[in-house]
Amino acid sequence: MSERLRKLGSKLDKVAEEQKREADKAAPSGGMQGMGLAFRVAGEFASGVLVGAGLGWLCDHFLGTSPWGLIVLLLLGFFAGVLNVLRAVGKVSQPEERLNRRPGGGKD
């Protein structure tokens, strides 16, 4: 009985080592995942600010509201960028998730 138990234990150890090797090959290193998240967060924030500034400049240029359109839409872009960053790192849930958590599933 103890011999069977020893053989089974060694087989399980081999399988566990193989699975660990396969998982290490398939998954990127932790540093690269962090870099990917950092680039995503920076892109989310920069895109919000740049889109807000661009729309503000366009409003000022065509509507003649200089500098108020740029100021207001730049601030809105900043806040949108911050919200996108918070969503990217998981601190704020996506709008669809918030609706699904409500009683009734968000359907009226």
N, C-alpha and C positions, 0 to 999 in steps of 0.2 A: 504494500500500500504506500509506503513512504517513497519507494522508487518511482511509482507512477506520479506521485505528487511532485517529486523533484523534476521529472521530465516535463510535466505540465508547466511548472514554474519556469523552466528554461525556455520552453516554447513561447510562453507569454512574454518573457523578457525580450526575445528576438523580435516578436511581432511589435512590441512597444517601441523598440529601437528603430525598426523600419518605418513605422508611422511617424516617429519624431524626425527622421531624416527627410521623409517626403514632405512633411509640414515645413521644415526649414528651407527646403528647396522652393516650395510653392509660395511661401510668404516672404515679402520683402523685409529687409531689416527694419527695426524700429526707428532708426534715424531717418530713413527715407520716408516712412509714413509721416513722421513729424514735419519733414521738409515739404511734403505734398500738402499737408494741412496748412502750413505757414504760407505757401504760395497761394493757396486757395483763399485764405483769409485776407491776404494782402490784395489779391485781385478783386475780391468782393467789395472791400472798402474803397479801393481806388476807383473802381467802376462807378460806384454810387456817387462819389464826389465829382468825378469828371462828367458824368451825365448831368448831374445837377448844375454844374458850372456851365456846361455847353448849352443847356436849355435856358438858363438864366441869361446868358449872353445873347442868345437868339431872341428872347423876349425883349431885351433891352434894345437890340439892334432894329427890330421890326416895329416894336410898339413905342419906342422912344421913352422908356421908363427908367433910363439909366440913373443910378446904379442899383435901383431897388429890385429889379427882376433877378439880377445876378446874386445879390445878397440873399434874397429869400430862397431862391431855388438852390443856391449853394448850401445853405443851411439844411434844406430838406434833403439834398443829396447826402450830406454828412450823416444825418439821422438815418436815412435809408441804408447807408453803408454800415453804420454801427449795428442796425437791426439784422442785416445780412450776415455780418460777422457772428453775432450772437446765435443766429440760426445755424450757421456752419459748424460752430463748436458745440451745439446741442444745448445751449442754455435757454433758448426759447424754442418752443415747438413750432412746426410748420402750421399754416392756417388750416390745412385740411385735417391735421391731427387734432387741433383744438375743436373743430366742428364735430368730429367723430366722437369725442369724449363727452359731448353734451348729451343729456338725456334725450332720446328720440333720434340720435344720430345726425342732427343738423338738418333733417328733412322737415319741411313745413307742410 
